[in-house]
Amino acid sequence: MDLPLVLELEPESGNYNVSLHFLQPNISDDHAKAILDLFVAALDSCLDSPYSILDPFRESAGSSCLGLLASEELGNDISSDADTDETPCDEEEIIGDVFALLAGVGKDMIRRDTSMYQIGLDSLNAAQVAARLRSSGINVDAADVMEALTPRALAAMARKKRSTSKSSLPSIDLNAFEEHHRATLLEAVGVPESELEAVRPCTSIQAGMLVQSVQSHGQLYINHITFQVPASVSSTTIRSAWEAVASRHQVLHMGFHQVQDPIFFYAMSIRKHSPGSVPMREMQKMQRIDDLEAGATEQIMQNLTTQPWCITFQEGREHNTMVISLHHALYDASSLQLMYSDLRKAMNTSKLGPPLSIDEMLLSTLEAESDWDGSAARFWDQVIQDTR
């Protein structure tokens, strides 16, 4: 089957030629040019601010392209004729409002069959969409958003979920889980009762990452991100900024533990943030990046139950180096981006928002895990046994 759109990058003498091949009438000349302009604007934004949020991109040359690609003219090719014959229901209106808010576009750009992809949202925004819709009384999770994509389809899915009995699925009671395992994890962590903020079950994805890390002795799922820091920025400034970030993000004072439970094989112990507890290594001698990462990996594997992350700071002649090392079970792409954003604010001595709880996102993920017949649990149980 022919592809309606192909972007070709061809290296030539140290440069790249960018070509866009497209089929008409699927894509017009104007839209093809807008797509190329959008690609160039996005590339410029990524090179200028690789870890920034989308706001600088929307404020750049990309904004005019986004307006064209999300216009009613393009939407006519995708929306069904029913748009003109039916009045959107209240749920569709709410979903459209959430789409517009998160995408930073006008509500007039959102039609009943406008896909979230058309307006710049992606899989990383699915959990945000689901959380906002649940707070408005529309019971959907991130998996539903990824499957339905449009206000019409998502509203229909929500109605179907209301009419479908879920009595066959076990309910997820975070408080009951904590009550059952709190004493065990208190002993494992070795902190006073008042210092243990919460005990939560790990998702299947987290459990898989942890098992693979243990089996590989830290070679899998421990990620390192290296930054060049201006020589004028001291380790004291870096530490202070990370203290502020850690006080807001629960995942930065969290550890992982194997537990005896019929459904969940790993649990998270979440401690209250203690000032001065940021795991930061300050290197006295110059070391290669590979050696810095190896040392961080070793430290994380030794502290999986307490602090599976650390910051490494090394002074240099022309610039300093900061290596952020985290176990992937602590974060996803969206939460990592939020941590970067908060770090940038803290470095500029800006106030951060209120502390962030993982409960809403965790419940959404656990509810989306549909393998309640026990096969996934049996698989990871066997893998865990093999690591002992």
C-alpha positions, 0 to 999 in steps of 0.5 A: 500500500502506498504511503501518503507521506514520506520524509527523507533525510539524505546526508551530503557533504556534512549536511542533510537534504530534507525532502518530503514526498506526498500523495495528492489529493491526500495532502495539498501543496500548502499542507506539505510546505507547512509540515516541512516548516513545522519539522524545521521549527521543531528541530530548531527547538530541540537543538536550542532546548532539548529538555524544555517543554513545548511552550518555546516551540509553540511560540516560535515559527512552529505556531503558524504551522500548527495553526494551519495543520489543525485548521478546519480545512484539514479537519474536514478530511478527517471528520465524519458528516455526522458532525453537522447533523448531531450536537456533541454531548456534554462529555464530548464538550468536556473532552474537547476542552481538555484537548484544547487546554493541554495542546494550547490551541483554541477550542474552535480547532477541536471537532468531534473527530479531531484526533489528539495527534492532530493538535500536537498531543501524543502518548505522553499526554494520554495520562494527563488527559485521563487524569483531567477527565476523571476529575471531571467525572469521566471515568477513563484511563490512559489506555482508553485515551490512546485507543479512542483518540477523539472526543466522540470515540472517547465519550462513547468508550466512557459510556460503554465502561459505565454500562459494563460491569467490572465485578469480575475485576479485583478492586485496587485498594491502596490503603489496604495494600499499605496496611498489609505491608507497612510493617514489613517495609518499615523494618526493611527501610529502617526508618521511624514510623513517622518517616514512612509516608506511604507504601504502594504496589509496583506496576507490572512494568516496574516489576519487570524493570526491577527484575531485569536490573537485578539479573543484569547486575545493573546493566539494564534500566539504569539510565544516565543523562550527562549535562555540561554545567557552566564553571560558574555554577557550584556544586552547592547550587546544584545540590540546593536545586536538587533538594528543592526538586526532591522535596516536590517529587515523591519518586525521589524519596522512594525505594523498591522491595520484593513483597509476598502478595498474591497480585503484586511482587514489588512494592514502593516505600515512599519516605518523607523528604529529609533535607540534606538527603539528596544522593550527590557524589562530588568527584575530587579527581577527573574521571571519564564519563563511563567511569562516573556512570559505572560508579553511579550504577553501583551505588543505585544497585546497592540502594534499590530499597532506599534511593535508586538514583543519584547525582554526580558532580565533577568540576572541570577546567572549562566547564563542570559536569553533572550526571543524573542517574536514575532507575527507570522504574522511578519515572516515565518520559513525562515525569522526567520532563517535569523534573527537568522543568522543576530543576531549571526553575530551582536553578533560577531560584523560582518557586516550585509547585506543591508536592506531587503524589503518584497515587492518581497516575498509579491507580490509572496504570494499575487499572489499565493492566488487564491481565487479571487471570494471573498469567503475568503474575506467574511469569514474573514470579518465576523470573524472580525465583530464578534471580534468587 
